[in-house]
Amino acid sequence: MASEAQTPKSDPLPDGPIHWCDSIEVELIGTDSYHHRSYEPSKTTSLQDLRIQGEECKFCAQLAGFLDYRFRLDSTWAKNYGLYTAESPTKPTEEEISNAQLSFTINGTQEVRNWSFGWEGVAYRTVMNVYAHVGKGQTEIVLQRAGPGGLVPVTNKSETEYGDNTITYDPAESWRVKQPGDSGPLGWLWEKRPQRIVGSLEPAFGRPRPLLIDFDTLAAWIRICDQKHDVCQHRGSSTSIPRLRLVDIENMCVTEVVGQERPQFATLSYVWGTTPFLRLTTDNIANLQKPGSLRDTSPPLTISDAITVCARLQIKYLWVDSLCIIQDDETDMLETIDKMDSIYGESVLTIVAASGVDAHSGIPGVHPGTRFLEQHHFEKRGVQLIDSVDKYQFRPQTRFQEPEWISRTPWARRAWTFQEAIVSRRVLFFTSEQVYWSCREGLLSEDTTEHFESNLMDNGDRQDAGFEPLEYQHIAIAFSTRRLTFEADMGRAYLGTQNYLDKKWGGHKFSWGLPHGAFGSFLMWQWQFHKSRRMREGMHPIRQADGSIVKVPFPSWSWMGWLEGGQLIDFYGDEPSPHSPSFFVFNSATDLVAVCDGAHWRSEPEPLADLLVTLDDNETNSELETEVTEKDIPLDLIPSIRHSALMFYTETVKVRYDPSAGFKARSMLDPPSDLQMTSQKYPFSIMVGDRFYRILEEHQTDSSENEGLEEIELVAVFAGQMTKPKKLRGQYRLYCWPVKRQGEIRVRTSYMNTIIFLSLWNILPRRKWELVTMI
């Protein structure tokens, strides 16, 4: 070991001959002290060499046996996370296993994040990653510290200008006590760093996860949250549903709860799948309300296991959509679906069956033989280590990103399940090999000891804070990757999320998934453009203010109106000095209301008219109409269509293109670059349907040579200033939509914006300031 007066050294060298594994700095695992020189090469070897080294080294022998076990493991875990998958289920051969190439790396600041989309619920870990190449496959394994022990790392400030974060080691009893807000050795400014900083242990250790769920551990997690997390507790009145049905766990039947006094209940979130299973209908509701009926009718295994989970956690009631909503009664369905956010928000916790592909899959760990992975213990120089059952819980991530430990599950591919988790205050995620507890304060997992630490940032940005545009953006992006069996269910599947954000942000309004607080900028959504896409078919049912139900088409101006099939790309429209029209929509009573686009994350947008219109000598901007009134509503905008309508005054222009000269994008690199970035002069590009067309200057004249060209309108929607490159900084780009007319109503022709410079727009012919009605 090195004392304070000794010369610092990078590696803790033991007495006697130096072995290969002695150079791995296991002392750093599970601490807040690690090398700043993050580009050092990993320690590499092969499994065969590791076996040979194991003849003289207990640690190498244990490690070799452990890796051999992982490479051969035939289980759900291996198929999802190991060397072979369901798509390519070929196991490695004996020769491939022996020749496996291994690298070992100590990684600091690996994130452990709960299922949220903000600052909250994140902690950091230092772990060892083992990367293995076996034949054509590859995998990664994570080793955690399993308790205190070993030498204590000490960061020594180098005498060089920036320092090299040299590590020395002290006796085990010299740990630093970590203080609130302490960011560890790397949190110091170089010029203010002490000469010597003693490392501290991170607040979480790895531990063995039993093959059968220890429900006492899960119950302890609930108690921790009950006692310590005020933000996770239910506030307000009970769900305003006249007849809330619940599964009575003790009497094994469906029961109806009337009034505001409700017992505590859990909720279930799971994948239905395509295989038929027991559901509540008008024909069987009377029978399923009889005590013991669910024992006789055998609900599918996932629901049966969820009932067992509730019983073991002493939760007496469970809400399950298939058994608590009458599936052939549309009125009952809409009445409940409209309140999904309230149901899941009121529940004491939500059980997520994340690994199941359908309702018959069951919940791993409830019964013997449903979890497979056995963990291994190691010790090196007094440091206790244990492997994690899920490498994906340790990942460097960006804010608002859906964590990989859940994003790779079957549950995370379905659109309906998204709202069920996001509106829940506390969630138990049952994955293939372990259970995660995610609440608004943090994350727990079976293979990692309890860790809850308030993540309230100085700026107050957390899950119970106000409107956050980036939070909305990443929620929409995550939701857009999910799939629906019936494409017309898009609005229903997102409604709970929208209602939740509306309440969370203090009555923040939405129109077809777009927040009013940054409405103009978020109208600039786009889908990935290398995949064919069309308008969403089917109708969305809306409950009007008078209680009646009307079915309306999906609007082309919202991302919800286009068939999914890929991720929404990052939103545009976030430039400084934004300008947009005054937007108007219709509420549930079909009354015209103004969108209050005043909470943009940069600034309140200025009137678009200030930029667009080329004025005559006697005109002023104040003479242009910008406010939409009832008298302006087109006659062909019937009441049922008003729910889809967006109205605003703006400038439009008619342009011509050659319909025979279009082309389809086959990859993300195919679309013309001038579609979004460089159009300062002719030609520029538009997208109509799934094809791109060039707008040429010579086509815009009334010459007889231009007969046979197609004409299309461009509608100006948003403008913002360029920030780079430097030569273009401050110039305005204009976002516009190619549209087609249906009488007085316009519809977008594609899911792509045309973005050109304002200087180019101002020289286009046939410009007109007018009222635009979009659906």
Phi, psi and omega in degrees: 000162180248132175273178182296328184275348183284160176291129180299147176220154187284323188240136177284104185269126180282168174290147177090193182298142180274123179262161182308310186285349178292340181276355177277122186276071183296339180299335182282339183296131179077018178236172178260019181238122182203165184295135171283339177283079189281356184258013176297146179296148176289162173278122186240153175193183174245160179297322179298315179295323179296322176298318180295316178296332179293345176292339181241357186221120181297319181298315180295323179295316178298317182295319179296317179295321178297313181294321176300319178297315181296321182291334184261351189301123179254095185202173174302320180301312182296321181291330180269326190233356186262215187278337181230148185240176179297332180283328179222080190279024181283123178281154176291149178279170178301317180296318180295322178295314180298324183270008181305133179263130188239144170223142185238126184224135171271119182246125176263164179053035169289131185275142170240113191235140176281177183274085178212178184228051179201200181288329191287163173071039179226139174225174185233147182226151167250118185229170171257127175258130174251117180255130185232134172249115184236108185060234179268355182259166176212153180210172179224140180230141182247132174249131179251158169290138183253009178161172178291162180141164181082176178293156181264123178289141178232125177274128178247129178287129179284158177281351178290170187300316184255349180081160179234007175057042180299141182252132167240180186224139180239172179299158187297331185282002185259026177300144172278141175277120183286132181260156177303133180082358179289120182261011175082183185304325183279355180280353182274146169289142185304317185288346182248005182291136171297161180294334187213126180235120180281136180291161174229156178284145172290160187279013181219140176238156172284156180207162178291138176254120181292155179292328173260139183299132172271100185290341174296323177296315179297320178296324178295323177299317179299318181295320178302313181294318179301320188274333190243345189244092180296324184292340182271355183276150181286135178237152175091186184278170180285166181303130183273066174245124184305318182230094177270120178265144178223156171273121177279110186295319183288316184268356177050059178204170175271131179235156182249129181254122183249138178094185185272338180283114186235143171286161174293140180215155173260165175237156180243135174237123187203170178265126181291312186077188184253350180282129183300149175206171185298129177222155180283128178225172178295336181280327186250003185298320181296320180290319183288348176273359178276135179305135179085355186296328181285342172285326183279328186265353174053083173296161181299161191300322180298316179291320178299317178293324177296323175297320177296318178302313179300317180298317181291331178266005178059040172258121193275345184223151181223135174257123178231127186303316185292338181251352183243359173237132178288112192287341178250024178235100186298324179297315179295321180295312181294321180301324181274316181300324177298341183246017184302321180297324179288320181297308182289329178289328180281332185298151182292331172192160177249130176267118179254114175273082193284332188270350186280138177271345175202182185290349181264000187287330183082178181244117182301141177093348178283323181240154177301147177079014180250351170232147194235326192290122175260134183273165181231144178257147178223159172216134178218119180050042177084357179268120178274131180233154174212147181278150176272146179277353181215103180296337187284352177281350178246095184215132169292126186227166174263160178302141179073007182275138176291124185295148185291335181296343177244332186293342182266003183270159174303324180301321184283001177264351186256136185290321184299326186285341185300308183294331183294329178272320187291331180274350182281142178283325185216136187224136167257111178265117178262102177265185189294332184233353176198170180253136174247140169253123179234121175230189186282357178252337183177198186225141171234152172217158184297328183266010178225133183297163188304137173212115170228129180214127181301130181251026178293117182276164181301330182274006177069018185273099182210184190291341177256020180268185185277194186304127179230105183304319182291328176297313177300315184303314184282333172297314180296319180296315180296317181296324185294341180279352187271159189250154177235142173288319180244117188296336179286354179278000185307309182297318178296318184292334181263348188300318181298319178298315181296316178298320180297313180293325177302313181289317183299321183266021172072049179081026179292127186274153176227152170227113179050048175085353183258129183283136180294333184293341176216046192297310184300316182291323181280350168292350182269020175303158172211151171269162170304135191259005179265008177239140178293143184208152181222171176296146180289131178270168180090176184236148180257123180282134179235131174274117182280171183300330180274005179093347180286157181249127178235143180255129187232154179284157176285138182279146180285343183276353178252148176298339179290342184276358183242142182299128180287185184146005178186173185278142169300135175279167181306139180293145170266195175080020181251021179288160176289164180051056183289150174228136178208164176289172168274115186266146179226140178227182180243141178272187184295340176267010183059029173272143179286129180226147179277142174276123180273084184274065186238007182243035178301147185289348176252306181194164176289132183293145175273164179298134179295332181300333181295338182259324198275318196276130172273112190269145169285172183299329186262004182259152171228158181299329183294344180277349181279138177287134177230338183263128179271136178236171181302325181292343181275349186292127180299148181294330182274008175269083184292158185307319183292335181273342182302327181298340180262355193274144171233127184236140178194152173270134180199183177260139176238162178213145177257128179234159181244149177214161179272110184294344181272356187251017180278162176215155179263146176275128179262345178209174180294344182270350186284319185302146181296139183295333182283002176294330187228343192235320197241014187279086175260348180204169175298153349278163171224172190240151173229165175241126177235121187065234177248022182236151177258141180228148179265135176261109183261145182298320183292341178280349188270359178272168179269024181295149178296340179291344182265009176295140181097353176280152175273148178243138180217153180265144169248132181249122178284129187236329188200151176215148178205163184273144174289145175250336177204155000291170187303322184292341180254000184302131179094344178283148183270134168256144182245127176266128178220158181248131164288130184227159171239154183263144168231083189072234178272001184255142180246149180226138178295144180267352178197176180263015181248140172276148165260124184240116181228164178285148181302324179298326177286316179304319185291347177256002178287142179281169172058042175275149184207134174271120186203170176280132178244129175244113183253141166230000000 
